[in-house]
Amino acid sequence: MEKLMTAKQVGELLEVNLSTVYHWVHIGLIPYVKLGKCVRFKKSELFRWIDKNLRKERTSFKRAEKVLRRYPSPRQKEFLEFN
């Protein structure tokens, strides 16, 4: 059986903040396993998720704006309300 990874280990592997990993879990973006109150990750599933979401084309500004409006950070909220 494959050893499960913690959110901290995933953050280090993907070079993102721990809060980003938990945000991705919250919005259902990243594959995870819930064990009671603990969130764990299978390394093989993470690499499959990365390969599946690998994009060669550029993202349009409209698409990026749509995503930011749906899941804004506090700074993004200020910026979007300003414009």
The 8 nearest C-alpha neighbors of each residue, nearest first, counted from 0:
[[1, 2, 3, 41, 43, 42, 4, 40],
 [0, 2, 3, 41, 42, 43, 4, 40],
 [3, 1, 0, 4, 41, 42, 40, 39],
 [4, 2, 41, 40, 39, 1, 5, 42],
 [3, 5, 40, 39, 8, 41, 9, 2],
 [4, 6, 39, 8, 7, 9, 40, 3],
 [7, 5, 9, 8, 10, 20, 17, 39],
 [6, 8, 10, 5, 9, 17, 11, 4],
 [9, 7, 11, 5, 10, 6, 4, 12],
 [10, 8, 12, 6, 11, 7, 13, 5],
 [9, 11, 15, 7, 13, 17, 8, 12],
 [10, 12, 14, 8, 9, 13, 7, 15],
 [11, 13, 9, 10, 14, 8, 15, 7],
 [12, 14, 10, 11, 15, 9, 8, 16],
 [15, 13, 11, 10, 12, 16, 9, 17],
 [14, 16, 10, 13, 19, 17, 11, 20],
 [17, 15, 19, 18, 10, 20, 14, 11],
 [16, 18, 20, 19, 10, 7, 21, 6],
 [17, 19, 21, 16, 20, 22, 15, 23],
 [20, 18, 22, 16, 17, 21, 23, 15],
 [19, 21, 23, 17, 22, 18, 10, 24],
 [22, 20, 24, 18, 23, 19, 25, 17],
 [23, 21, 25, 19, 24, 20, 18, 26],
 [22, 24, 28, 20, 26, 21, 25, 29],
 [25, 23, 21, 27, 22, 26, 29, 28],
 [26, 24, 22, 23, 27, 21, 28, 20],
 [25, 27, 23, 24, 28, 22, 29, 70],
 [28, 26, 24, 25, 29, 23, 30, 22],
 [27, 29, 23, 26, 24, 30, 25, 22],
 [28, 30, 23, 24, 27, 31, 48, 45],
 [31, 29, 44, 45, 28, 40, 32, 48],
 [32, 30, 40, 39, 29, 38, 33, 24],
 [31, 33, 39, 38, 40, 34, 30, 41],
 [32, 34, 38, 37, 35, 39, 31, 36],
 [35, 33, 37, 36, 38, 32, 39, 31],
 [34, 36, 37, 33, 38, 32, 39, 31],
 [35, 37, 34, 38, 33, 39, 32, 5],
 [38, 36, 34, 35, 33, 39, 32, 5],
 [37, 39, 33, 32, 34, 31, 36, 5],
 [40, 38, 32, 5, 4, 31, 3, 33],
 [39, 41, 31, 4, 3, 32, 42, 5],
 [42, 40, 3, 44, 43, 4, 45, 39],
 [41, 43, 45, 44, 40, 46, 4, 3],
 [42, 44, 46, 45, 41, 47, 1, 48],
 [45, 43, 47, 41, 42, 46, 48, 30],
 [46, 44, 48, 42, 47, 43, 49, 41],
 [45, 47, 49, 43, 48, 44, 50, 42],
 [46, 48, 44, 50, 45, 49, 51, 43],
 [49, 47, 45, 51, 46, 50, 44, 52],
 [48, 50, 46, 52, 47, 51, 53, 45],
 [51, 49, 47, 53, 52, 48, 46, 45],
 [50, 52, 48, 49, 53, 47, 54, 46],
 [53, 51, 49, 50, 54, 48, 47, 55],
 [54, 52, 50, 51, 49, 55, 48, 56],
 [55, 53, 56, 52, 57, 51, 58, 50],
 [54, 56, 57, 53, 58, 52, 50, 51],
 [57, 55, 54, 58, 59, 53, 52, 60],
 [56, 58, 59, 55, 54, 60, 62, 63],
 [59, 57, 60, 56, 62, 63, 61, 54],
 [58, 60, 62, 61, 57, 63, 64, 56],
 [59, 61, 63, 62, 64, 58, 65, 57],
 [60, 62, 64, 59, 63, 65, 58, 66],
 [61, 63, 65, 59, 64, 60, 66, 58],
 [64, 62, 60, 66, 65, 61, 67, 59],
 [63, 65, 67, 61, 62, 66, 60, 68],
 [66, 64, 62, 68, 63, 67, 61, 69],
 [65, 67, 69, 63, 68, 64, 70, 62],
 [68, 66, 71, 64, 70, 69, 65, 63],
 [69, 67, 65, 66, 71, 70, 64, 79],
 [68, 70, 66, 67, 71, 65, 64, 72],
 [71, 69, 67, 68, 66, 72, 26, 65],
 [72, 70, 67, 75, 68, 76, 69, 73],
 [71, 73, 75, 74, 76, 70, 67, 77],
 [74, 72, 76, 75, 77, 71, 78, 70],
 [75, 73, 77, 76, 72, 78, 71, 79],
 [74, 76, 78, 72, 77, 71, 73, 79],
 [77, 75, 73, 79, 74, 78, 71, 80],
 [78, 76, 74, 80, 75, 79, 81, 73],
 [77, 79, 75, 81, 76, 80, 74, 82],
 [78, 80, 76, 82, 81, 77, 75, 68],
 [81, 79, 77, 78, 82, 76, 75, 74],
 [80, 82, 78, 79, 77, 76, 75, 74],
 [81, 79, 80, 78, 77, 76, 75, 64]]
